[in-house]
Amino acid sequence: MSGADLILRGGRVLTMDDSRRVVDALAVRNGRVLLAGTDAEVAATADVDTRVVDLGGNTVVPGMIDAHTHVELTAYARHFWTDIRGRSATEVLARIAELTAERAAGSWIVLQGTFGQDLPTRADLDAAAPAHPVAMRWSMHKQQLNAAAMAASGITRRTVAPPGVRIHRGADGEPTGLIEEGWDLLGWRPPVGGELRDALAETLRELFLRNGVTTVNEVLASAEGARAYQDLAAGRQVPRLGLALTAAPGHQPLVDARDFATLGLRTGFGDDRCRLQAVKIFLDGGRDGAFRSGDLASPAGEWGLLTRTPQALAQELVAAAGAGLQVWVHAIGDLAQECAVSAVEQVATVHPGLDHRMRIEHMANEMYDPDRLRRLVDAGGIAVPNPGFVFAEPDDPARRLPPGATKYGLRTLKRLSGLVPGNSDTAGAQPFSCNPWFVMRCMVLQENRNGVVVSPDESVTIDDALAAFTRDAAYATFREHELGSLEPGKLADLAVVDTDPLTADPRELDRIGTLATVVGGEVVYGTLP
């Protein structure tokens, strides 16, 4: 073999192939891996035009793959909203006072908080900003509005929440301003054009490429975002993009799942830089809106927020599978997961032998009956938990949802399914989760922000964690034949890092630094040593 464009030598190359080979050098030609082997073997592929880089003992890993995230919403939080994560209610009100002094009456003030944060009440917000619509986000699933924001959004006593949304009300029947799963009811409008494109480019560069992420699977928040991503992908300076379109009813819906399945667009439509990945279905709500059996003794208005019937979900999944479309189903509570697993089983019945890989997002965050997980695997489905969420879990097990449950059952999932697809799934509440090394630390240690260990028996090894963001995420997105490991013929997506993760102290994983991020043999972030 000869004619390598690029040779990386003098370091450790973690191929993450089936046998987990660790080699000295790597050769790249035409954007793909030519050879992974010893320095001498790889040197034989050089010619006069080959660029040879001495790694200086640094480590090469396959490019990281984020199997599920929300870049556009994170970009809003970074560029168009005000970050109040970690601030006290008093500090938040002081910041609102500053913003009202800077902005014209009637202009929106959106504040991005984080999970479990103590935020001001509606009365506090009304006093601080009587003339400005204010929306405080704990996450994409839960927001607190002031009176001006409700008025600007047309939310009144007469408003009836649509499917999957809850408008909290006081004893007098008036809305309190607390909204679950109802961001789309608000009158705030996202940015467009170059302003949005620049914000997305910065977010992809600083939160993803900077951390060695070479492929991002994004849940689109707008049609304008879809256009911006296509423009950015053409410039070849962002990660590879897999785009998931949310089906109505759900957050920022762009398609009707059954109608979309009739268009003939399959998973993989596009090219290797920007492609259609999936349809996303929100079946229940977030932490407080999850559809759980333990809530059924309460009034129906307090149950988890189910967006569609089990039969409708099955129809959507069967239609998508027949069209070659992958579906990601958001299902947190045990009843929502039962509905989702049953729908995947119907896919297997209607399409026997089809490699559909229907996904249930968040399954294993709350560990219920392992038999349900076995049924999903037997039906050809994939569970995709979110290990980074352990960071926000309460110290007291009784305050976790559901109380006392086993959380983030990664070891059980690995044993039953063989994979734990790595992802950040952040929409602004935990932007640090975009760093896969942070999530890997969570997977190995199972610690929350205060160092309290959550369900320690469910932790996994560093190798399992690295596989999650490489091999497992590639498989979960139908890209295992071109991504996820450094083997001849696969795309040359990789990161050069300053620490070998396999020998690192697990507590130091999130401090691993990326020297260079390479997509298709081209450096898109940092510099090669």
C-alpha positions as CSV (number, residue, x, y, z in Angstrom):
1,M,0.0,0.0,0.0
2,S,1.2,3.5,-0.8
3,G,0.1,7.0,-1.3
4,A,-1.1,8.1,2.2
5,D,-2.1,11.7,2.4
6,L,-1.5,11.8,6.2
7,I,0.4,9.7,8.6
8,L,0.1,10.0,12.4
9,R,3.0,8.2,14.2
10,G,4.8,8.1,17.5
11,G,1.8,7.8,19.8
12,R,-1.0,5.4,20.8
13,V,-3.9,4.8,18.4
14,L,-7.0,3.3,20.1
15,T,-8.7,1.7,17.1
16,M,-11.8,0.6,19.1
17,D,-12.2,-2.3,16.7
18,D,-13.6,-5.7,17.7
19,S,-10.4,-6.8,19.3
20,R,-9.6,-3.3,20.8
21,R,-6.2,-3.1,19.1
22,V,-3.9,-0.3,20.3
23,V,-1.3,0.5,17.6
24,D,1.5,3.0,17.1
25,A,0.4,4.8,13.9
26,L,-2.3,5.5,11.4
27,A,-2.4,6.3,7.7
28,V,-5.1,8.2,5.9
29,R,-5.9,8.5,2.2
30,N,-8.7,10.4,0.5
31,G,-10.5,11.0,3.8
32,R,-10.5,7.4,4.9
33,V,-8.3,5.2,7.1
34,L,-5.8,3.4,5.0
35,L,-3.9,1.4,7.6
36,A,-3.6,1.2,11.4
37,G,-0.5,-0.6,12.6
38,T,3.1,-0.2,13.7
39,D,5.2,2.8,12.8
40,A,7.1,0.7,10.3
41,E,4.0,-0.7,8.6
42,V,2.4,2.7,8.3
43,A,5.7,4.3,7.1
44,A,5.6,2.0,4.1
45,T,2.4,3.8,2.9
46,A,4.2,7.1,2.5
47,D,5.3,8.8,-0.7
48,V,6.8,12.2,-1.4
49,D,3.6,14.1,-0.8
50,T,2.6,12.5,2.4
51,R,2.3,14.7,5.5
52,V,3.9,12.9,8.4
53,V,3.0,14.0,11.9
54,D,4.8,12.9,15.0
55,L,2.2,12.5,17.8
56,G,4.8,13.0,20.5
57,G,3.3,10.2,22.6
58,N,-0.2,11.6,22.5
59,T,-3.3,9.4,21.9
60,V,-5.6,9.1,18.9
61,V,-9.2,8.0,19.4
62,P,-12.0,7.6,16.9
63,G,-14.1,10.7,16.5
64,M,-16.8,11.0,19.1
65,I,-20.4,10.6,18.1
66,D,-23.2,12.3,20.0
67,A,-26.2,10.1,19.3
68,H,-28.8,12.6,20.6
69,T,-28.6,16.3,21.4
70,H,-30.2,19.8,20.9
71,V,-27.6,22.1,19.4
72,E,-30.1,24.7,18.2
73,L,-31.7,25.2,21.6
74,T,-28.2,25.2,23.3
75,A,-27.2,27.9,20.8
76,Y,-30.3,30.0,21.8
77,A,-29.2,29.6,25.4
78,R,-25.6,30.7,24.6
79,H,-26.4,33.6,22.3
80,F,-29.9,34.9,22.7
81,W,-31.0,34.0,26.2
82,T,-29.5,35.0,29.6
83,D,-27.6,32.3,31.5
84,I,-28.7,32.1,35.1
85,R,-27.6,28.5,35.9
86,G,-26.5,28.2,39.5
87,R,-27.6,31.6,40.6
88,S,-29.9,32.2,43.6
89,A,-33.4,33.5,43.2
90,T,-32.2,36.9,44.6
91,E,-29.4,37.0,42.0
92,V,-31.8,36.1,39.3
93,L,-34.1,39.0,40.2
94,A,-31.2,41.4,40.2
95,R,-30.2,40.2,36.8
96,I,-33.8,40.7,35.5
97,A,-33.7,44.3,36.9
98,E,-30.6,45.0,34.8
99,L,-32.2,43.5,31.7
100,T,-35.4,45.5,32.0
101,A,-33.3,48.7,32.2
102,E,-31.5,47.8,29.0
103,R,-34.5,46.6,26.9
104,A,-37.6,48.3,25.6
105,A,-40.9,47.5,27.3
106,G,-42.6,44.5,25.6
107,S,-39.4,42.8,24.6
108,W,-38.8,39.3,25.7
109,I,-36.4,38.2,28.5
110,V,-35.6,34.5,28.4
111,L,-33.5,33.1,31.2
112,Q,-31.8,29.7,31.0
113,G,-31.6,27.9,34.3
114,T,-30.9,24.2,35.1
115,F,-32.4,21.1,36.7
116,G,-33.5,21.5,40.3
117,Q,-32.6,25.2,40.5
118,D,-34.5,27.4,43.0
119,L,-36.0,30.1,40.8
120,P,-38.2,33.1,41.6
121,T,-42.0,32.8,41.7
122,R,-44.4,34.4,39.3
123,A,-45.2,37.1,41.9
124,D,-41.5,37.9,42.1
125,L,-41.2,38.1,38.3
126,D,-44.3,40.3,38.0
127,A,-42.8,42.8,40.5
128,A,-39.4,42.8,38.8
129,A,-40.6,43.0,35.2
130,P,-44.2,44.2,34.9
131,A,-43.7,45.5,31.4
132,H,-41.5,42.7,29.9
133,P,-42.5,39.2,29.1
134,V,-40.2,36.9,31.2
135,A,-39.7,33.2,30.7
136,M,-37.4,31.2,33.0
137,R,-36.4,27.8,31.7
138,W,-35.4,25.0,34.1
139,S,-35.1,22.9,30.9
140,M,-37.0,22.5,27.6
141,H,-39.6,20.6,29.6
142,K,-40.5,23.2,32.3
143,Q,-40.8,27.0,32.4
144,Q,-42.0,29.7,34.7
145,L,-43.7,32.8,33.1
146,N,-44.7,36.1,34.4
147,A,-48.0,37.8,33.7
148,A,-46.6,39.8,30.8
149,A,-45.3,36.6,29.1
150,M,-48.7,34.8,29.5
151,A,-50.4,37.9,28.0
152,A,-48.0,38.0,25.1
153,S,-48.5,34.3,24.5
154,G,-52.3,34.4,24.8
155,I,-52.4,32.1,27.8
156,T,-55.5,32.9,29.9
157,R,-58.0,31.1,32.2
158,R,-59.8,29.9,29.1
159,T,-56.7,28.3,27.5
160,V,-56.9,24.5,27.3
161,A,-53.6,22.8,27.2
162,P,-53.0,20.8,23.9
163,P,-51.9,17.1,24.1
164,G,-48.7,16.5,26.1
165,V,-48.8,20.0,27.7
166,R,-49.7,21.0,31.3
167,I,-50.7,24.6,32.3
168,H,-50.5,24.7,36.1
169,R,-53.4,26.6,37.8
170,G,-54.0,28.0,41.3
171,A,-57.0,27.2,43.5
172,D,-58.9,29.9,41.8
173,G,-58.4,28.3,38.4
174,E,-56.1,31.0,37.1
175,P,-52.8,30.0,35.4
176,T,-49.8,30.3,37.7
177,G,-47.3,30.8,34.9
178,L,-45.7,27.3,35.4
179,I,-45.8,25.4,32.2
180,E,-44.8,21.9,31.4
181,E,-43.9,20.8,27.9
182,G,-45.4,24.0,26.5
183,W,-42.5,26.1,25.2
184,D,-44.2,26.2,21.8
185,L,-47.2,28.1,23.3
186,L,-44.9,31.1,24.0
187,G,-44.8,34.2,21.8
188,W,-40.9,34.3,21.8
189,R,-39.6,33.8,18.3
190,P,-36.2,32.3,17.4
191,P,-33.5,34.2,15.4
192,V,-33.2,33.6,11.6
193,G,-30.7,33.9,8.8
194,G,-27.0,34.6,9.4
195,E,-27.6,35.4,13.1
196,L,-28.8,31.8,13.7
197,R,-26.2,30.3,11.4
198,D,-23.3,32.0,13.2
199,A,-24.7,30.9,16.6
200,L,-24.9,27.3,15.5
201,A,-21.4,27.4,14.1
202,E,-20.0,28.8,17.3
203,T,-21.8,26.2,19.4
204,L,-20.8,23.3,17.2
205,R,-17.2,24.5,17.3
206,E,-16.8,25.3,21.0
207,L,-19.0,22.6,22.6
208,F,-18.5,19.7,20.2
209,L,-15.4,20.0,17.9
210,R,-13.4,21.4,20.8
211,N,-14.1,18.1,22.7
212,G,-13.3,15.7,19.8
213,V,-16.9,15.2,18.6
214,T,-17.0,14.6,14.9
215,T,-20.6,13.6,14.4
216,V,-23.6,15.2,16.0
217,N,-27.2,13.8,15.8
218,E,-29.4,16.8,16.3
219,V,-33.1,17.1,17.1
220,L,-34.1,20.1,14.9
221,A,-35.9,23.0,16.5
222,S,-36.9,24.9,13.4
223,A,-37.0,24.8,9.6
224,E,-34.6,27.8,9.7
225,G,-32.2,25.6,11.7
226,A,-32.4,22.9,9.0
227,R,-31.5,25.4,6.3
228,A,-28.6,26.7,8.5
229,Y,-27.2,23.2,9.1
230,Q,-27.2,22.5,5.4
231,D,-25.2,25.7,4.7
232,L,-22.7,24.9,7.5
233,A,-22.2,21.3,6.4
234,A,-21.4,22.5,2.9
235,G,-18.5,24.6,4.4
236,R,-17.0,21.4,5.9
237,Q,-15.9,23.1,9.2
238,V,-18.5,21.6,11.5
239,P,-19.1,18.0,12.6
240,R,-21.0,15.6,10.5
241,L,-24.7,16.1,11.1
242,G,-27.6,13.6,11.4
243,L,-30.9,15.5,11.6
244,A,-34.0,14.3,13.5
245,L,-37.3,15.9,12.8
246,T,-39.9,16.1,15.6
247,A,-43.3,14.8,14.9
248,A,-46.5,16.5,16.0
249,P,-47.6,16.7,18.8
250,G,-44.3,17.4,20.4
251,H,-41.7,20.1,20.9
252,Q,-41.0,22.2,17.8
253,P,-42.9,19.8,15.5
254,L,-41.9,19.8,11.9
255,V,-43.6,16.8,10.4
256,D,-46.6,14.4,10.8
257,A,-44.9,11.0,11.3
258,R,-47.3,9.0,9.1
259,D,-47.5,11.6,6.3
260,F,-43.7,12.0,6.3
261,A,-43.3,8.3,5.9
262,T,-45.1,8.5,2.6
263,L,-42.5,10.8,1.0
264,G,-39.9,8.2,0.2
265,L,-37.1,9.8,2.3
266,R,-35.2,7.1,4.2
267,T,-32.7,7.4,7.0
268,G,-29.4,8.3,5.4
269,F,-31.0,10.7,2.8
270,G,-28.4,13.4,2.1
271,D,-24.6,12.8,2.2
272,D,-22.0,11.9,4.7
273,R,-21.8,15.5,6.0
274,C,-25.5,16.2,6.5
275,R,-28.2,13.6,6.4
276,L,-31.7,12.7,7.5
277,Q,-31.4,10.5,10.6
278,A,-34.7,10.0,12.2
279,V,-38.2,11.1,13.2
280,K,-38.4,12.1,16.9
281,I,-41.6,11.4,18.8
282,F,-42.2,12.8,22.3
283,L,-44.5,10.2,23.9
284,D,-44.5,11.6,27.5
285,G,-43.0,14.6,29.3
286,G,-39.8,15.3,31.2
287,R,-38.9,14.4,34.8
288,D,-42.2,15.7,36.3
289,G,-44.3,14.9,33.2
290,A,-43.2,11.3,32.7
291,F,-46.1,8.8,32.4
292,R,-45.7,6.6,35.4
293,S,-48.0,3.9,36.9
294,G,-47.4,5.3,40.4
295,D,-49.3,8.5,39.5
296,L,-52.5,6.8,38.4
297,A,-54.2,7.0,41.8
298,S,-54.1,10.8,41.5
299,P,-56.5,12.9,39.5
300,A,-56.0,12.5,35.8
301,G,-54.8,16.1,35.5
302,E,-51.8,15.1,37.6
303,W,-50.7,12.1,35.5
304,G,-47.7,12.1,33.3
305,L,-48.2,13.8,29.9
306,L,-49.0,11.3,27.2
307,T,-49.1,12.9,23.7
308,R,-50.8,10.0,21.8
309,T,-52.5,6.7,22.3
310,P,-50.5,3.5,22.2
311,Q,-52.3,2.5,19.0
312,A,-51.4,5.7,17.3
313,L,-47.7,5.3,18.3
314,A,-47.7,1.8,16.9
315,Q,-49.2,3.0,13.6
316,E,-46.5,5.7,13.4
317,L,-43.6,3.3,14.0
318,V,-44.9,0.7,11.7
319,A,-45.3,3.2,8.9
320,A,-41.9,4.6,9.4
321,A,-40.2,1.2,9.6
322,G,-41.8,0.3,6.3
323,A,-40.4,3.5,4.7
324,G,-36.9,2.9,6.0
325,L,-37.1,5.6,8.6
326,Q,-35.6,5.3,12.1
327,V,-37.8,6.7,14.9
328,W,-36.6,7.9,18.3
329,V,-39.3,7.7,20.9
330,H,-38.9,9.9,24.0
331,A,-40.4,7.7,26.8
332,I,-39.3,8.2,30.5
333,G,-42.0,6.7,32.7
334,D,-42.7,3.0,33.0
335,L,-46.1,3.3,31.3
336,A,-44.7,5.3,28.5
337,Q,-41.9,2.8,28.0
338,E,-44.4,0.0,28.0
339,C,-46.3,1.7,25.2
340,A,-43.1,2.3,23.3
341,V,-41.8,-1.3,23.7
342,S,-45.2,-2.7,22.6
343,A,-45.1,-0.5,19.5
344,V,-41.6,-1.7,18.6
345,E,-42.9,-5.3,19.1
346,Q,-45.6,-4.5,16.5
347,V,-43.0,-3.3,14.1
348,A,-41.2,-6.6,14.5
349,T,-44.5,-8.5,13.9
350,V,-45.5,-6.5,10.8
351,H,-41.9,-6.4,9.4
352,P,-40.3,-9.7,10.5
353,G,-36.5,-9.7,10.1
354,L,-36.3,-5.9,9.3
355,D,-33.2,-4.2,10.8
356,H,-35.2,-1.2,12.0
357,R,-33.3,-0.2,15.2
358,M,-36.2,1.8,16.6
359,R,-34.9,3.7,19.6
360,I,-36.4,4.5,23.0
361,E,-34.7,7.6,24.3
362,H,-34.2,7.8,28.1
363,M,-34.9,4.1,28.7
364,A,-32.7,2.9,31.6
365,N,-32.6,6.4,33.2
366,E,-35.2,4.9,35.5
367,M,-34.7,1.1,35.7
368,Y,-37.9,-0.8,35.8
369,D,-38.5,-4.5,35.0
370,P,-35.5,-5.8,33.0
371,D,-37.9,-8.1,31.1
372,R,-39.2,-5.0,29.3
373,L,-35.7,-4.1,28.2
374,R,-35.2,-7.7,27.0
375,R,-38.4,-7.4,25.0
376,L,-37.2,-4.3,23.3
377,V,-33.9,-5.9,22.4
378,D,-35.6,-9.1,21.1
379,A,-37.8,-6.9,18.9
380,G,-34.7,-5.2,17.4
381,G,-35.0,-1.9,19.3
382,I,-32.3,0.1,21.1
383,A,-32.4,1.8,24.5
384,V,-30.7,5.2,24.7
385,P,-30.2,6.4,28.3
386,N,-28.6,9.8,29.3
387,P,-25.8,9.1,31.8
388,G,-24.9,12.8,32.1
389,F,-28.2,13.5,33.9
390,V,-26.9,11.8,37.0
391,F,-25.1,15.0,37.7
392,A,-28.4,16.7,38.6
393,E,-29.9,13.9,40.7
394,P,-30.8,14.8,44.3
395,D,-28.6,13.5,47.1
396,D,-31.6,11.9,48.8
397,P,-32.9,8.8,47.0
398,A,-36.4,9.5,48.2
399,R,-36.4,12.7,46.2
400,R,-35.4,11.0,43.0
401,L,-38.1,10.0,40.5
402,P,-39.5,7.5,41.0
403,P,-38.4,7.6,44.7
404,G,-35.9,5.0,45.6
405,A,-35.6,3.6,42.0
406,T,-32.4,2.3,40.4
407,K,-31.1,5.1,38.2
408,Y,-29.0,5.0,35.0
409,G,-28.9,1.2,34.7
410,L,-25.9,1.2,32.3
411,R,-24.4,-2.1,33.4
412,T,-27.7,-3.9,33.1
413,L,-28.3,-2.3,29.7
414,K,-24.8,-3.3,28.5
415,R,-25.3,-6.9,29.7
416,L,-28.7,-7.2,28.0
417,S,-28.2,-5.3,24.8
418,G,-24.4,-5.0,24.3
419,L,-24.4,-1.2,23.8
420,V,-25.0,2.1,25.6
421,P,-25.2,4.8,22.9
422,G,-23.3,7.9,24.1
423,N,-25.1,11.3,24.0
424,S,-25.4,14.7,25.7
425,D,-29.2,15.4,25.2
426,T,-28.8,18.9,26.4
427,A,-30.9,21.9,25.4
428,G,-29.1,24.5,27.4
429,A,-29.5,23.2,31.0
430,Q,-26.3,21.3,31.0
431,P,-24.1,22.5,28.2
432,F,-21.0,20.8,29.8
433,S,-22.7,17.5,28.8
434,C,-21.6,18.2,25.2
435,N,-18.2,17.1,26.3
436,P,-18.3,13.3,26.0
437,W,-15.4,13.0,28.5
438,F,-17.7,14.5,31.1
439,V,-20.5,12.0,30.3
440,M,-17.9,9.2,30.4
441,R,-16.9,10.3,33.9
442,C,-20.5,10.1,34.9
443,M,-20.8,6.6,33.4
444,V,-17.8,5.3,35.3
445,L,-18.4,7.0,38.7
446,Q,-22.2,7.5,38.8
447,E,-21.8,10.6,40.9
448,N,-24.0,13.7,41.1
449,R,-22.8,17.3,41.4
450,N,-22.1,16.8,45.2
451,G,-20.1,13.6,44.8
452,V,-23.0,11.4,46.0
453,V,-22.9,8.0,44.2
454,V,-26.2,7.1,42.5
455,S,-26.9,3.3,41.9
456,P,-23.2,2.3,42.1
457,D,-23.9,-1.2,40.9
458,E,-24.8,0.2,37.5
459,S,-21.5,1.9,36.7
460,V,-19.4,0.7,33.6
461,T,-15.8,0.5,32.7
462,I,-13.8,3.2,30.9
463,D,-13.7,0.9,27.8
464,D,-17.5,0.7,27.9
465,A,-17.8,4.4,28.2
466,L,-15.4,5.0,25.3
467,A,-17.3,2.5,23.2
468,A,-20.5,4.3,24.0
469,F,-19.4,7.4,22.1
470,T,-17.7,5.6,19.3
471,R,-18.9,2.0,18.4
472,D,-22.3,2.1,20.2
473,A,-23.3,5.5,18.9
474,A,-22.3,4.6,15.4
475,Y,-24.5,1.4,15.6
476,A,-27.4,3.4,17.1
477,T,-27.4,5.7,14.0
478,F,-26.8,3.0,11.3
479,R,-23.2,4.2,10.7
480,E,-21.1,1.4,12.1
481,H,-19.8,0.5,8.6
482,E,-18.1,4.0,8.3
483,L,-17.7,5.4,11.8
484,G,-17.0,4.4,15.3
485,S,-13.6,2.8,14.9
486,L,-10.3,3.4,13.1
487,E,-10.2,0.6,10.6
488,P,-9.2,0.5,6.9
489,G,-11.9,1.8,4.7
490,K,-13.8,3.8,7.4
491,L,-14.0,7.6,7.4
492,A,-10.9,9.2,9.0
493,D,-12.7,10.9,11.8
494,L,-10.6,11.1,14.9
495,A,-9.4,13.2,17.8
496,V,-5.8,13.6,19.1
497,V,-6.0,13.9,22.9
498,D,-3.4,14.6,25.6
499,T,-4.2,11.6,27.8
500,D,-4.8,8.0,27.1
501,P,-8.4,7.5,28.5
502,L,-7.8,3.8,29.1
503,T,-5.1,4.5,31.7
504,A,-6.6,7.8,33.1
505,D,-7.9,8.3,36.6
506,P,-11.7,8.1,36.1
507,R,-12.0,11.4,38.1
508,E,-9.8,13.1,35.5
509,L,-11.7,12.0,32.4
510,D,-13.5,15.3,32.0
511,R,-10.1,17.1,32.0
512,I,-8.8,15.3,28.9
513,G,-7.9,17.9,26.4
514,T,-8.3,17.7,22.6
515,L,-5.3,18.8,20.6
516,A,-6.9,18.3,17.2
517,T,-10.2,17.2,15.8
518,V,-10.1,15.6,12.3
519,V,-13.1,15.0,10.1
520,G,-12.5,13.0,6.9
521,G,-8.7,13.5,7.2
522,E,-9.1,17.3,7.5
523,V,-8.3,19.2,10.7
524,V,-11.4,21.2,11.7
525,Y,-10.4,22.2,15.2
526,G,-7.0,22.7,16.9
527,T,-3.7,21.7,15.3
528,L,-1.9,18.4,14.9
529,P,1.2,18.2,17.1
